[in-house]
Amino acid sequence: MYKLSIYENQLERSINYMELFPVKAVDRAYYEERLQDFLPEKIFDVHTHVYLPDLSNENSGRTVTWPSLVANANPIEDLEETARLMFPGKSYVPLMFAMPSEGMDMTEANGYVSACATSTGYPTLLLTKPEMTGDEVETGILNGGFQGIKVYLSFAPAHIPTREISIFDFLPHEHLEVCDRYGLAVMLHIPRSKRLRDPLNIAQLLEIERKYKNLHLIVAHVGRAYTRQDVGDAFEMLRDTKNMVFDFSANTNSWVFEQLIKEVGSSRILFGSDLPITRMRMRRIERDGIYVNLIPRGLYGDVSDDPNMGELDPPESDKLSFFLYEEIEAMRQAAMKTSLGRSDIERMFWSNAISIFRVGQK
């Protein structure tokens, strides 16, 4: 039997979370008018971070820094309260892992995630570094009750220039072998400035597909294809893969989602939120080939030096809702344009993930 968190009784709200973040009239209207009926009753979120303030406090300089503006901590209590606030009336299960940070205590961060799984029954992934041996990864997975691994490009060896990092620099074959042996999941945030259309990325994704037929490779954020320019011919190249799936976390590009649906199909797409990052109040646009997050002026401090950030003033800023709602709305639009049915939506938001991950009881 699956352990679910059901947020239907508003009286259950803890007084400790009255000020976690405001839910405004614009947010309630967005959810009720666009998303509530589109979403299935049960939601499986394959991409969430849980962490305490002292477990994740540095950025390696290899990735964008704006996500850190949203929340300096996301303990399990905050994640559950966020789900209750954002998905009223729905049942919600998250796949959890730590927040990657170069200066983090990996053992402590993974330990917290494992403890959260014990208390909730939610599935988890082990955050790994490439210098870990295969035996260390295997031991960490088995002892901590993890159902796979989460890898991150910022952990690649320091001497490799950011633009030259390859997948196997932070996801070594011995880690893949462990996951393949046990039929586990690998959550992969691909590297390189060309993102999904990068030829080396595509070649290495296909190599993983060819060599490791028993693992579940989850390509996060639709391969970081946040703009049309990020796609190239990637979907055509990856169309015939069998074990590779894509989560659409922290991505709001409806056109990209359309191409993904057309080439891959709903059976290999997973909903992910990237919480707490997608609590951000924003709307995303494309400008000069890159994505830009438009936010209320001053809400997240000084962002003037960040090319991926822009600011709006009232009354336009008053219309902004949550990043997560923008993501789901983009998928709703793509689903309409590709004529997906209710069964397709249910697969993307629940069944596809259930076929990969076990959900326990508290």
N, C-alpha and C positions, 0 to 999 in steps of 0.2 A: 504493500500500500504506500502511495506517495504521501510524503509530508508536505503540506501546502500551508502557506501563510495567506489567510483570507482577510481582506480589509473591507468588510462590508458594514461593520458597526462603528459608526463615527464616535460613539461614546467610549470606545476602547483606546482612544488616543491618549497617550501619556502626556501629562503636564510638562514633562521634561523636554518634549519636542514641539512645544507650541511655537518656538522661534527658530526651528531648523532652517526653514526658508519660507518666504511668503507665497501663498497661492492666491493669485489675484482673480478678479472677475474675468479678465481677458484669458487667463489660463483655463478657468472652468468652462468658459464658452468654447474655447478651442477644443478641449477634450470632448465636451458633450456634443458639439455640432459636427466634428470631423472624425474623431477617433473612437469614441465609445462603442459605436455599433460596428465599426470595422474590426476592432480587436476581438479575438476569441475570448471565451470566459477564462481560460487558463493560459498563462504566459510563462514561457521559459526563457530567461534572459541569460545568454551564454557568455556575457562579457561584463563582469563587474569587479571592481577593486574594493577590498576591505583592508583598512590599515589604520594604525594609530599615529599620532603626530610625531612621535620619536622614532617611528619605523620607516619613514619615507620623507626625506627633507632636502634632497639634493637633486640637481639635474646635471647630466653629463655634458651638456652642450651639444650633443648629437641630435637632439630632437627639439621640437618647439616647446616653448616654456609656458604658453598661455593656459594649458590645462591646469597648472598648479594654482591659478588665480581663483578657482572655484571652491576648493575645499582642502584644507591642510590636514584633514583626517576624515576617514569614513569608516567608523566602527560598525559592526554588524547591526547595532541598534539604529544607526542613522540610515543604513541601506534599507532596512525593513520599513522605517518610517517614510523614507523617500518613496518606496513602492506604494505604500498606503495613500500617500498624498497624490501621487501622479497617476495611479491606476485604481481609482475608487471603484469598488464593486467587482474587481477582478481577483483571481487567484494568481499568485506570483511565486516563481522559484528562480533563484539566481545561481549561476555557476560563478564561484568566487576565486580570486587569486590576489596576491599582494600587488602593490603599486611599485613598478620598477624604479629604482633610484640608485645612482652609482655609489653613494655613501651609506647605503642601508646595511643593517645587520640582517643578512639573508635568513639565517637560522631563526632569529626572533620573528621576522616577518612571516615566514612560512609557518612557524609555530602558532602564531595568532590565527592565521587562516584555518589551520587544522583544528584548533580549539573551537572556532566558530562553526565548523562542520559538525563537530561532536555535539554542540548545543542545539543545532537547528536541523540537522539531517540534510543540509544543502550540499551539493557536490562541489569539489574544489580541484584546482590545478596547482602543482608545485612550481614555483618560480625558480628558474635555474640559471646558472652561469656556465659558460662554455668550458671553463677550467675544471668543472666537476667531472669526476670519472663516471663511467657507466655504472659502476657499483654504487657510487654515492647517490646517483640519481635513482637507481632501483631501490636502495635502502630508504631514501627519503620518501618515495612514493608509497612503498609498502607500510612503513612505520607511521606515516602521517595520514593514511587513508585517502590519498590523492588519486584522481582518475585520469591523470595525464600531467603534462607540463605546459608552462607558459614561458616563452623565450622572448628576449628583447634585444634589439640591435645595439643599444647603448652598452651592453655587456661585452661586445666584441673587443678583442685586444686593443689596447690604447694606441699602438703604433700604426693601426690601419686608418687612413684618412676616411672621414665619414662618407664621402661620395663613393669610396671603393669597397665598403663593407659588403660582403656577400652573405647569403643565408647560412652557409655552412661555417662561417666565422663565429656565429653565436648559437648555431644549432648543429653541433657535431654529430657525425654518423653514429657514434656509440650511444648517444642519447636517443636517437631515432630507433636504434636497434632495441633498446629497452622498451620503448613504447610499442613497437611492432610486436615484440615477444608477448606482451600482455594485452594487446588490442586496445591501447589507450589513445587519448587525444593529445594533439599538439596544437596549441594556439600560437599562430605565427603572425607577427607584425613585420611585413617584409621591409627591406632596406632600400636605399638608392633613390636618387632624385627623380628618376623617371618612373618610379613606383611600379604599378602593375605592367606597364608596357615595356619595362626594361628587359632586354633579351636574356641577360644572365639570370634574372629572377625567374623568368618563364622556364628557362632550361633547368634550373635547379628545382623548381616546383615539379616539373615533369620527371626529374630524376627521383625525387622522393616518391612520387606516385608509382614509378616503375619498380623501385627497389623494396618499398615497404608497404605491402599490400594489406597488412592487418591493422595498421594504425588509422586513426581518423585525423586528417590534416585539416585544420580550420584556418582559412586565410582571412585574417581579421580586416575589418573595415573595407571589404571588397577590394583587398589588395591596395588600400590607401588610394583608390581611384576616386578622388574627391571632385575632380573636374573632368570634362570630356577629354581633355588633352592627356589625361593619365591612362587612358584605356588602350589606345592603339589597336592591335589585332589580338590582344591577350585572350579575350573570350573565345575567339575562334580556335586559338592554340590549345586552350584548356577545356574545350567543349566536351571532349570524349573521355576525360578523366572519370574515374569511378569513385575513389575514396576521398577526393578533395571536396570540401564544402566551404562556403563563404558566409561569414557573418557581416551584417551591414551596419555595425555599430559606429556611432559618431560620423555617419555619412548622411548627407542630405540631398544627394544628387539623384533626382528622379530619373533622369535620362540614363545614368549609369545603371540604375536598378532595372530599367526596362531592358537594356542590353543583356544584363545578367540573367533575367528571367527568360528571355528569348533563347539564349544559348545554353544555359545550364538547367533551367527548370526549377520549379518550386521545391522539389525533393532534395535539393542540395543547397538551400539557403536557410540561414539561421538568424533569428532576431538576437541582437545584442545591444546593450545600451551604452556601455563604457561609463556607467555611473562610478563616481559622482560627477564626472566631467560634464555630462549632459544635463546636469541641473542648471547650467549656464543659461542666462536669459539672452537670447540672441536670434539672429537670422543670418544665414550664410548666403553669400553671393560669389560669383566668379569675377575676377578682375585681372586682366593681363595674364591669363593662364594659371592663376593661383586662386585658392579659396580665401575669402575674407569673412571673418565673423563680425557682424555688426551688432554692437552692444549699446546699452544706455550709457551715455557719457559719464565717466567717473565711477561707475558701479564697481569696476574691478581694478581701480587704481589707474596709474599712468601706463597706457598701452601705445603711446605715440611712436615708439621705436619698433613696434612689431608689425611686419608687413602683412601678417595674417589677421590683424585686428583693425576694426574701424568703429567709429562711434556715431550714434544718432542722438538728436535732441528731441524733446517733445514738440509736436504730438506724435511723431513717428516712433520714438523710443517707447511710448506708452503702449504701443501695439505689440511689442515683442513678448513672446512667450518662451517656453523652454526649448533648448536645443533638442532634447529627447522627443518632444512633440513634433518639431520640425522634421526630425529623422523619420518618424513613423508616418507623418503626412506625406513625405516624399515616396515612401513605399506604397502608401495607399493610392497615390496618383499613378505610380507605375503599375500597380495591380489592376487598376481600372483600364489603363491603356492596353494592357496585354490580356485582358479578359480573364483574369484569375477568378476562380470560384471560392466559396467558403472553405472547401476542403483544402485548397492550396494555402489559404491564409492560416488555417489551423496547423498545417504542416510547418510552415515557416516560424510560427510563434510558439509551437509546442511539440508536435510529434517528431519532427526531425531531431530535435535535441534529446527527447526521451529515448530514441533509438540508440543514442551514443552514451548517455550518462544515467547512472543509477541515482535515484533520489531516495534517501533513507527516512527513517522516522526519528523524531526528537526523543 
